[in-house]
């Protein structure tokens, strides 16, 4: 009898925790005399997530003073989080149902479904697969096909994928909100630095601004750590990006191990850390040049920056050659520092106000010259060419903990 009474009381208490009442109580606490109470209420409202936005907006419309200011800040933050989730949860997806079909034909079907270049390399009719997949991300589909076949490995490049015969010696694929991450097969080459290469997959058009991998542990099976000692930085290459691209869907990041694996080492005992993707959801203009396609050479300045367009040509996409990017006096510029997070992006804004962010192609060695490729849709007219920087980066962390990864010797 006592137990039934306790259960009944628990159910009544649970029923009393109506979500609307809970949210209303938190909003009331935003007006508390105690700063700690106001801060905690703000944090708890943020934890409710984007699904609480309609109710929070209702309270915002009826609030005043500090309560209104705090609710507006929470709405802004949750709006951003909602946009972020929608972008992350929209990877290219694949549906397949085949039985004993040539892998080459399956890859051709995947290319048709996604619009991306996915090809076999030295495959023949002996490479056949039986697989059923229902709307899975492209990278998961390729990982699954390789796993089922057992003799295929996918090699990602920035805008295409090759599947070739080989041992699946890399790490398993991790999926996180539509993003993918794995470590490529590890190879020890005589006389060359030992490189641990990670691949981050993301949907084309996602506003990826930076990518990096932070290792917490990288140890071979002989107990040798491949990381730099505490207080010293490791060298990572290939992490420089600036804005979304209509072509790219993979970031390849190379970690040059500070120490070589031990001579007797045949495996990485553990690779633990996080792959981190920085997304620029909002960009603010620093320099705006009107009618950039009107003349061969145009200049603009703003916020201490001076920007000159040297040449423009249109070959499908628009190619802009930028020279003389002068920075404010206190800024320093190293166009060749590929390990740093990028500071700026270039874009064309069309007459309707839509922003089309360009993909930088190369830095010149002499005068920081840059080739920028911008995909301006057919029928759109260029209104301005802009130098931009993020309002704020939203970082998404993909934690990983891989064990027992084979090391091959070439």
Beta strands, then each sheet from edge to edge (+ up, - down):
strand 1: 93-102
strand 2: 117-121
strand 3: 128-137
strand 4: 152-156
strand 5: 160-165
strand 6: 174-176
strand 7: 179-183
strand 8: 186-188
strand 9: 195-201
strand 10: 208-220
strand 11: 235-237
strand 12: 250-256
strand 13: 267-280
strand 14: 283-290
strand 15: 298-302
strand 16: 305-314
strand 17: 318-326
strand 18: 345-350
strand 19: 355-357
strand 20: 359-363
strand 21: 370-374
strand 22: 382-390
strand 23: 393-409
sheet 1: 1+ 3-
sheet 2: 2+ 5+ 4-
sheet 3: 6+ 7- 9+ 12- 11+
sheet 4: 8+ 23+ 13- 10+
sheet 5: 14+ 22- 18+ 19-
sheet 6: 15+ 16- 17+ 21- 20+
end
